[in-house]
Amino acid sequence: INDPVIMSLVTFYLRSSVYLRSVSFWHSFESIDHQPNGELAQLFHYDLDEFRWLKLFIFLSDVTSENGPHVFIPGSHRPGFKNPNLLSQGYSRICDDDMDRYHPRSYWQYLICPAGTLVLADTRCWHKGTAIRSGVRSVLQPEYAPSHFSKKLI
């Protein structure tokens, strides 16, 4: 997580020297009813972790369409992209049907990838995990930020 290439990419994207702000581990299991759970980030949302940050998703298990691929809406991290009708709901989770009204499902991107895949993500975009239909999903997720606005954990 402190690999010089990764740190260089994050520094370049954020245009500043960066700190390892936090590390999370997500190990998700099959849901009984296969329905999305907002508490498990399986409804659309965007993050507001810092003034600026970047997250690295390190997939420790294969991710297929059955075990909870990450879904995101390309370009939605940019200022002015988020529809005011969705933002008027406050900092909350958005169901697929509401999101589909403003960003058609055909535009959604699904991260299906083998174990060992690394993805750098600006999670200001609309994104979510999906309910796991079978198997498990394991992801290590370090987060980098250029400031100490919120407490530096590591």
MINULUM-371616 format. One record per residue: residue in three letters; x, y, z of N, C-alpha, C in turn. Coordinates in steps of 0.1 Angstrom, whole numbers, plus 5000, padded with zeros to 4 digits. Layout:
// residues N
AlaXYZXYZXYZ...
END
This chain:
// residues 154
Ile500849885000500050005000500950135000Asn502150115003503050235002504050214990Asp503650134980504450114969504750244962Pro506050274958506350404952505550434939Val505250334931504450354919503050404923Ile502450334932501050374936501150514942Met502050544951502150674957502450784947Ser503150754937503450844926502150874918Leu501350774915500150794908499150874916Val499050844929498150924938498551064939Thr499851084941500451224942500151294929Phe500351234917500051304905498651334903Tyr497651244907496251274905495851384915Leu496251384927495851484937496751614937Arg497851604929498651724927499251774940Ser499651674949500151714962500851584968Ser501751604977502251494984501051434992Val501051304995499951245001500351155013Tyr499351125021499551045033498550925032Leu498950815038498050705039497150745051Arg495850775047494850825057494250715065Ser493850595058493250485065493350365056Val493050245062493050125055491750045060Ser490950005051489749935054489849795047Phe489149695053489049565048487549525047Trp487149495035485749455033485649305029His485049225037484849085034483249065034Ser482749045022481249045021480848905017Phe479648865023479148735021477848745013Glu477348625009476048615002474948665011Ser474048745005472948795012471848695011Ile471048675022469948575022468948605011Asp468548735010467448765001467948824987His469248834986469948884974469449034971Gln468949104981468549244979469649334984Pro469849454977470849544982470549594996Asn471649625003471649675017472349805017Gly471649915021472250045022473350055032Glu473249975043474249975053475549915048Leu475449825038476649765032477149835020Ala476649955018477050045006476649984993Gln475449904993474949844981473849924974Leu473750054978472950154971473850264967Phe473550334956474350434951474550544961His475850594961476250704970477550764965Tyr477950864971479350924968479950944982Asp481250954982481950974995482351114997Leu482451155009482951295013483951275024Asp485051205022485951165032486951275036Glu487251365027488251465029487951585019Phe488851675019488651775008489051714995Arg490051634995490551554983491051424988Trp490851314981491351184985491251094973Leu491950974974491850874964491950744971Lys491150644967491050514973491650414963Leu492350314969492950204961492150084965Phe491550014956490849884958491749774954Ile492049694963492949574960492049454962Phe491649394951490649284951491449154955Leu491049094966491748974972491048854967Ser489848864961489148744956488748784942Asp488448684934487848714921486548784922Val486248874914484948944914484248914901Thr483148844902482248804891480948884892Ser480048854883478748924883477948864895Glu478348754900477648684911478048734925Asn479248774927479748804941480048954943Gly479149034938479149174943480149274936Pro480049284923480949374916480649524920His481649604920481549744923480949804910Val480049894912479349964901479650114902Phe479950184891480150334892479650394880Ile479350524881478950604870480050694865Pro480650664853481750744848481550894848Gly482550964852482451114851481651184862Ser481051104871480151164881480951214893His482251204892483151274903483351414900Arg483051464888483251594884482251694889Pro482651814893481651914898480651944887Gly479351954892478251984883477651864876Phe478251744878477751634871476451564878Lys476451574891475351514899474051594897Asn473051524893471751584891471251654904Pro470751774904470251844916469051764922Asn468251694915467151614920467651504929Leu468751444925469351344934470051404946Leu470751514944471451574955470451634965Ser469251664961468251724970467851624981Gln468151494979467851394988468851395000Gly469851484999470851495010471951385008Tyr472751375017473851285017473351145020Ser472651085011471950955014472150855003Arg471650735005471750624995470650644985Ile470950614972470050624961469750484955Cys468450454954468150324948468350324933Asp468450204927468850194913467750254904Asp466450244907465450304899465550454898Asp465850524910466050664910467250704902Met468350634904469550664896469350644881Asp468650544877468350514863467650624856Arg466850704864466050814858467050924852Tyr468150934859469151044855470350994848His470750864851471850804845471450664841Pro471150644828470650514824471550394827Arg470950284830471750164834472750124823Ser472450154811473450124800474750194802Tyr474750304810475950384812476750334824Trp476150254833476850204845477950114841Gln479050124849480250044847480349944858Tyr480649814855480749714866482249664866Leu482849664878484149614879484149464881Ile484349384871484449244872485949214869Cys486649144879488049134877488649014885Pro489848974882490448864889491048914902Ala491248824912491948854924493348914920Gly493749014928495049074925494949204917Thr493749234912493449354905493549474914Leu494149584910494249714917493449814909Val492649894916491849994910491950124919Leu492450234913492450364920491150434917Ala490450484927489150534925488950674932Asp488450764925487950894930486450864934Thr486250834947484950794951483950914954Arg484251024948483251134948482251094937Cys482551004929481550954919480450874925Trp479250864918478250774922478750634921His478650554931479150424931478350334942Lys478550204941477950114950478549974948Gly478349894958478649754957477349684953Thr477349564948476049494945475949384955Ala474649344956474349224966475049104960Ile475549024969476248904966475248784965Arg475248724953474348614950474948484954Ser476248474953476948354957478448384959Gly479048304968480448324971480648444981Val481948494981482348604989483148704981Arg483348824986484148924980485048984991Ser486348984988487249044998488049154991Val488149264998488749384992489549455003Leu490849485001491549575009491549715003Gln491249815011491049945006491850055014Pro493050085010493750195015493250325009Glu493250435017492850565013493950665015Tyr494150755005495250845005494650985004Ala495251085011494851225011496051315013Pro495951435007497051525008497051615020Ser496051605029496051695040495751615053His495851685064495551625077494251685082Phe493351725073492051785077491351695087Ser491251575083490651475093491851395098Lys491651335109492751275116493551175107Lys494851185107495651085100495750965109Leu495250855103495150725111496450645111Ile497250655101498350565099499650655097
END
